[in-house]
Amino acid sequence: MTISWIIDHFCNLRCGHCYVDSVTKQTTNRISDNEIRQICKNISTISPEGIIISGGEPLLHPNLFSYLRETGRITEKLWICSNATVITRELIRRIKDFAVAGFSISLESPKDFINDQIRGQGSTRKIITAISLLRESGFDLIIDVTLMKDNIDHIELFFDFLTKYGIEKITFTRFRPIGRGARNKMKFSYNQSRHKEVLEKIVDCVIRYRDKVKVSVHDPLYEIVLSDYCSKNGLEISSLRSSQSYGCKAGTFWVGIGPNGDVSPCPLLLNLGVVIGNVLQQGLKEIIDNSKMIKKIQRRRSGINGCKNLGLCGCCLAHTYSCTQNLFAKDPMCWV
């Protein structure tokens, strides 16, 4: 199981689609080094496959290196999710003292003016500079894209960007109306039929770039499109998946942890108040094993309401809950 640990909500950017609803003022109620160690001890009860340090902008956290030191002791796959605008050569030099495998860098468009409109003026230039510094230092890199109205026509351009800057991994995630995104959903949202077309375009790029780029799509509905393509073309779906896990990973392949140790089946659900325990107080294995919600999520993948695709996709629980206040309703973006 992979852990997404949101260590802070503080961020230097103010992206309109941010599901964390990040803040631009430093907070004072951060946990101590001893509490970081205690949380990591309790996380280690499940032997996590990987840990992603996220935010906000985690690189601005004053105790960043305490997090990196302690998490590096319990996993070999430690990643940092960053907007990349504060990365410097000196910061990279210090991070290399820890067991960080790579960085997931947020980019919303290869077109400078579009990305700057979404993430802030001058952000694209800073991202490109950071990519150069990180590649020079030997870190693995993933470009992390949130699919929204302003960039869904840029799918192929992202692959051109990867080729230009020598990056071999990309993740596409759909926009969810959570956090600040809930207040801006009309600006970023698009309809179900258009979403199906976007996912079909991604499958097309996966085929064409399969020997050059590893593509992950954090959208359960992608599995339906991928399955249809493989059925029509006589291919094994496993040959085109980026990992063995598929569909909605909430509570099955990953969980989210908040700044205060709250645990949720998915990091996106944390900001919606869906909490199943606190890892500062209990071992993570105990929290997961005793969670009725986790058990219901796992059972649900075997089928519900007669939907033949549920075992394949599982629906996006966070998007569903944000729109219906019901984890187990129909995915709002489902076209089936």
URVEN-V738689 format. One record per residue. N is the residue number from 1. PHI is phi as a letter, one per 20 degrees, with the letter a starting at -180 (none if undefined). OMEGA is omega in radians with two decimals (999 if undefined). D_FIRST is the distance of its C-alpha to the first C-alpha in Angstrom with 1 decimal. Layout:
N&PHI&OMEGA&D_FIRST  N&PHI&OMEGA&D_FIRST
//
This chain:
1&none&3.13&0.0  2&e&3.14&3.8  3&d&2.96&6.7  4&d&-3.04&10.0  5&d&3.07&12.7  6&e&-3.00&16.1  7&e&-3.11&18.3  8&a&3.06&21.6  9&d&-3.13&23.4  10&f&-3.14&26.2  11&b&3.12&26.9  12&e&3.11&29.9  13&d&-3.10&29.7  14&c&-3.08&30.3  15&f&-3.05&28.7  16&f&-3.09&29.8  17&e&-3.01&26.6  18&f&-3.12&24.3  19&f&3.13&21.9  20&f&-3.03&21.6  21&l&-3.05&25.5  22&g&-3.14&25.7  23&d&-3.09&28.8  24&d&3.06&31.3  25&d&3.11&32.3  26&f&3.09&30.7  27&e&-3.08&29.5  28&d&-3.07&30.7  29&e&3.14&28.3  30&f&3.14&25.5  31&f&-3.08&23.8  32&e&3.08&25.3  33&f&3.11&24.2  34&f&3.13&24.1  35&f&3.04&21.8  36&f&3.12&19.4  37&f&-3.14&19.5  38&f&3.11&19.0  39&f&3.14&16.0  40&f&3.07&14.4  41&f&-3.12&15.6  42&f&3.03&14.0  43&f&-3.04&10.5  44&f&3.11&11.0  45&f&3.08&11.3  46&d&-3.07&7.8  47&l&-3.03&8.0  48&f&3.08&5.3  49&f&3.13&5.3  50&b&3.07&7.1  51&c&3.09&9.0  52&d&3.08&11.4  53&e&-3.00&14.6  54&c&-3.13&16.4  55&b&0.41&19.5  56&k&3.02&22.4  57&d&-3.03&23.2  58&f&-3.11&21.3  59&f&3.11&23.9  60&e&-3.11&26.5  61&f&-3.11&25.0  62&f&3.12&27.5  63&d&-3.10&24.9  64&g&-3.02&22.6  65&f&3.02&23.2  66&f&3.08&22.2  67&f&-3.11&18.7  68&f&3.14&18.5  69&f&-3.06&20.0  70&f&3.13&17.8  71&f&3.11&14.4  72&f&3.12&15.7  73&e&-3.04&16.2  74&d&3.06&12.6  75&b&3.06&11.0  76&e&3.14&12.9  77&d&-3.13&11.4  78&d&-3.11&12.8  79&c&3.04&14.2  80&d&3.07&16.8  81&e&-2.97&17.4  82&c&2.99&21.2  83&e&2.99&24.3  84&m&-3.05&25.9  85&e&-3.13&29.2  86&d&-3.12&29.4  87&f&3.09&28.4  88&c&3.11&31.3  89&f&-3.14&32.1  90&f&3.11&32.3  91&f&3.11&28.9  92&f&3.13&27.3  93&g&-3.13&29.3  94&f&-3.14&27.9  95&f&-3.14&24.2  96&f&3.06&24.8  97&f&-3.10&25.3  98&d&-3.01&21.5  99&e&3.14&18.6  100&e&-3.11&17.8  101&f&-3.07&16.9  102&a&-3.10&18.0  103&c&2.95&18.8  104&d&-3.01&18.1  105&d&-3.14&21.6  106&f&3.08&22.7  107&b&-3.08&25.7  108&d&3.03&27.2  109&a&3.02&30.1  110&f&3.09&31.7  111&e&-3.02&34.9  112&g&-3.01&35.6  113&f&3.10&37.5  114&f&3.13&34.9  115&f&3.13&32.0  116&f&3.08&34.3  117&f&-3.07&35.2  118&e&-2.99&31.6  119&d&3.12&30.3  120&p&-3.09&33.5  121&g&3.11&36.6  122&n&-3.08&36.2  123&f&-3.11&32.4  124&f&3.12&32.5  125&g&3.13&34.7  126&f&3.12&32.5  127&f&-3.13&29.4  128&f&3.08&31.3  129&f&3.14&32.6  130&f&3.12&29.1  131&g&3.13&27.8  132&f&-3.13&30.8  133&f&-3.11&30.2  134&f&3.10&26.5  135&f&3.10&27.3  136&f&-3.11&30.2  137&e&3.02&28.0  138&n&3.12&25.7  139&f&2.99&22.5  140&f&-3.08&20.3  141&c&2.98&20.7  142&c&2.98&19.3  143&e&-3.07&21.6  144&d&-3.04&20.0  145&d&2.98&22.4  146&e&-3.12&22.7  147&f&-3.12&24.9  148&b&-3.04&28.0  149&g&-3.04&31.7  150&f&-3.06&32.8  151&c&-3.06&30.7  152&f&3.05&30.1  153&e&-3.06&33.2  154&d&-3.03&31.9  155&g&-3.13&29.2  156&f&3.13&31.3  157&f&3.08&32.2  158&f&3.14&28.7  159&f&3.02&28.7  160&f&3.12&32.1  161&f&3.13&30.7  162&g&3.14&28.0  163&f&-3.10&30.7  164&f&-3.04&33.0  165&d&3.02&30.7  166&m&-3.13&29.0  167&d&-3.01&25.5  168&d&-3.10&23.4  169&c&3.08&20.4  170&b&3.08&20.4  171&c&3.04&18.2  172&d&3.12&20.1  173&c&3.14&19.1  174&f&3.00&21.6  175&f&3.01&23.4  176&c&-3.11&22.7  177&f&-3.09&25.5  178&c&3.14&23.7  179&m&3.09&25.0  180&f&3.10&27.8  181&f&3.13&27.0  182&f&-3.12&28.3  183&e&-3.10&31.6  184&c&-3.00&31.8  185&f&3.13&30.5  186&f&-3.14&33.9  187&f&-3.00&33.8  188&d&-3.02&30.5  189&f&3.00&30.1  190&b&-2.95&31.4  191&e&-3.03&31.9  192&f&-3.10&30.0  193&f&3.08&32.3  194&f&3.12&32.0  195&f&3.09&28.2  196&g&3.12&28.5  197&f&3.13&30.8  198&f&3.14&28.5  199&f&3.07&25.6  200&f&3.10&28.2  201&f&3.11&29.3  202&f&3.09&25.8  203&g&3.11&25.7  204&g&3.14&29.2  205&f&3.07&28.0  206&g&3.13&25.1  207&f&-3.04&27.7  208&f&-3.09&30.2  209&d&-2.98&27.9  210&f&3.12&25.6  211&e&-3.07&27.0  212&c&-3.02&26.8  213&c&3.02&23.8  214&e&-3.05&20.2  215&d&3.02&19.6  216&d&3.12&16.5  217&c&-3.14&17.5  218&e&3.10&15.4  219&b&-3.09&17.7  220&g&-3.09&17.3  221&f&3.08&21.0  222&g&-3.11&20.8  223&f&3.11&19.8  224&f&3.13&23.2  225&f&-3.13&25.1  226&f&3.13&23.5  227&f&3.11&24.1  228&f&-3.14&27.7  229&f&-3.10&28.3  230&f&3.11&27.2  231&f&-3.12&29.3  232&f&-3.04&32.3  233&d&3.06&32.1  234&m&-3.12&31.2  235&d&3.00&27.9  236&f&-3.09&24.7  237&f&-3.13&22.0  238&f&-3.12&19.5  239&f&-3.11&21.9  240&d&3.08&21.3  241&f&3.14&17.6  242&e&3.12&15.9  243&b&-3.14&12.7  244&f&3.11&11.9  245&e&-3.12&10.0  246&b&-3.09&12.8  247&m&3.12&14.4  248&f&-3.06&13.2  249&e&-3.07&9.4  250&g&3.06&10.1  251&m&3.14&8.8  252&d&3.14&7.4  253&d&3.05&4.8  254&b&3.03&5.0  255&c&3.10&7.6  256&d&3.06&10.7  257&c&-3.14&12.7  258&e&-3.10&16.5  259&g&-3.10&19.1  260&e&3.13&20.2  261&n&3.08&16.9  262&f&-3.10&16.7  263&d&3.09&13.4  264&c&3.10&13.1  265&g&-3.09&11.1  266&b&3.13&11.7  267&g&3.12&13.3  268&f&-3.13&16.3  269&f&3.12&16.9  270&g&-3.08&17.3  271&f&3.07&20.6  272&d&3.08&21.7  273&n&3.13&21.5  274&e&-3.04&18.8  275&c&-3.12&17.5  276&d&3.13&16.1  277&r&3.12&16.6  278&c&-3.03&17.0  279&f&2.97&15.0  280&f&-3.06&18.4  281&d&-3.08&19.8  282&c&3.00&17.2  283&f&-3.10&14.3  284&f&3.11&10.9  285&f&3.12&10.6  286&f&3.13&14.1  287&f&-3.10&13.5  288&f&-3.09&10.9  289&f&-3.08&13.1  290&e&-3.07&16.2  291&e&3.06&15.5  292&f&3.14&17.9  293&f&3.12&16.6  294&f&3.13&13.1  295&f&3.14&15.1  296&f&3.09&17.5  297&f&-3.10&15.0  298&f&3.11&13.7  299&f&-3.06&17.4  300&f&-3.11&18.5  301&f&3.13&17.0  302&e&3.06&19.6  303&p&3.12&22.4  304&b&3.06&24.3  305&l&3.09&27.8  306&m&-3.13&28.5  307&f&-3.07&26.4  308&f&-3.09&25.9  309&e&-3.00&23.2  310&f&3.10&20.9  311&f&-3.14&18.8  312&e&-3.04&18.6  313&d&3.13&17.9  314&n&-3.07&17.1  315&m&3.05&18.9  316&e&-3.08&17.8  317&f&-3.10&17.4  318&f&3.13&18.1  319&f&-3.13&21.1  320&f&-3.11&22.4  321&f&-3.12&22.2  322&f&-3.10&23.9  323&e&-3.00&26.8  324&c&-3.01&27.2  325&m&3.11&25.7  326&c&-3.11&24.3  327&g&-2.93&20.6  328&d&3.01&21.8  329&f&3.13&24.8  330&f&3.10&25.2  331&g&-3.09&23.5  332&f&-3.13&26.3  333&e&-3.11&26.1  334&f&-3.12&26.2  335&e&-3.05&29.5  336&f&999&29.4
//
